[in-house]
Amino acid sequence: GRLPLGRAYPLAQEIIKQLKKVKGVVAAEPAGSLRRMRSTVGDLDILVASKDSAAVMEVFTKLPNVSRVLGKGEFKSSVEFGDGVRAQVWVHPPQEFGTALQYATGSKDHNVQLRQIALDKGLSLSDHSFKKVKGGKEIFCSTEEEVYKTLGLPWIPPELREDKGEVGAAKANKLPKLIELKDLKADLQMHSTWSDGKLSMLEMARAAAKRGMKVIAFTDHSASLGVTQGLKMEDHKKQAAEIKKIQKQLGDEILVLHASEVEIKADGSLDYPDEFLATLDLVLASMHTSLRQPRDKVTARVIKAIRNPHVDVIGHPTGRLIPDREGADLDMEAILQAASETGVAMEINASPYRLDLDDVYARRAKELGIPISINTDAHSEEDMDMRFYGVAVARRAWLTKNDVIN
C-alpha cells in the first residue's frame, strides 16, 4: 500500500543525503507526490543532477537495507528495501535538471496546463528541455525557476501543484505567500507525564523553547479517556500549581498555558462542567472514541462541542490514523459552517499519522474565515519536530501565516 508521509519523507532524505556525497552530484531532490507533500506516498522518486550517472547508480543500488535491485540502468534504477518500500532514482545532466524536476514533481494535470502554455508560446515542453516548435532549437533549464520563467509564470511551490487554481493564480500574480515553519511561534496541543506524555512539563517546555516556541499549552487528557491516565478536576488544580512553579523557573523564555484536551463524549457533552472549563487558559476538544457513529449523530456531536462557549479549538477533527483507521464519517461542511459562526479554531494535527484537518478541508476553512491552529500533539521531545508536517498540510491548503493563530 501507500506509505504515510512520516515514513516516506525521512527515508527519502536519508537516500538523498547519501547520494549528495557522490562526487559530481550537483543536486538531488524528491519528486512526485512526496515533493507535493501528500499525506501518503507510493514509491519514492528521487532526481539527481550529475554528469556521472554510473557513480550515482553504484551508490544507490548498494545502500544499506536494500534487499533487491529491481532494475539498474544508465539513467534510472529501482530498488526495494527490506521493509518492502521501493525507491527509484533518475539521473539527469545538470543543465536539464529544472525541466526534469518540474516534470517529475507533477501532478499530471498541473503539467498538462504547463505544456499547453508552452504550446501557446510556440514551444514544446518535455522532461529534458523546451523546444521551439518551428526550428527545433532547445532551451535548457537547470532550475525550476527558469522553467516557470520561460512560461511567463512565477515559480509555483510544489505543494500547490494539484491543478486547483494555482496556474490561474500564478498568471494573475496572485499566488499566496505560503506559511513557513519559522512562522510558528506556539504549540497549542502537547502532553506531559500528567497524562500519557513521556516527559515532565518542565522538560517539554525547555525542549519547546529550544525550538523557538514562545508559547505552549499543556493539553493533558481529560478524565474519561482512562487509557491515557486522564486528569480529574482535582488533578488539574495540582497541575495549575505546578505550571505556576515552572513558569517562575522559565521566566520569559516561554509562556506555559494550562489547558486540556477535553473528550467529546458519545452524546456530544464534554468531560468537565462549564464552570471548570472557564478556569482553563485554553480548551481543545477532541474525539477518541465512538468514531463509527452514524454520520448525523457524530456530526451533531462535534457541532455541540463547537457551540460550547468555552471551547477554543477542535483537535484532530475526524480522529483518523494513517494508514490504519479512517476518520469519523463527518459532514465537514456543516461542521465548518458551525465553526465559522462561533469563531472556534480547527486544528491541523501535525502528526504524520493524523494530518487532520486535511488540506482540502483546511482550505475550505480558510475560505470561511475559520482560524487554524497547527499543533504537534507532542508526547515527547522528538514529536515537536512534527511541526514540519503540519506546515506542509497548511501549505497544500494555500494558508498564509495570517490564517494560523499560532
Order of alpha helices (4+ residues) and beta strands (2+ residues): beta-alpha-beta-alpha-beta-beta-alpha-beta-beta-beta-alpha-alpha-beta-beta-beta-alpha-alpha-beta-alpha-beta-alpha-beta-alpha-beta-alpha-beta-alpha-beta-alpha-beta-alpha
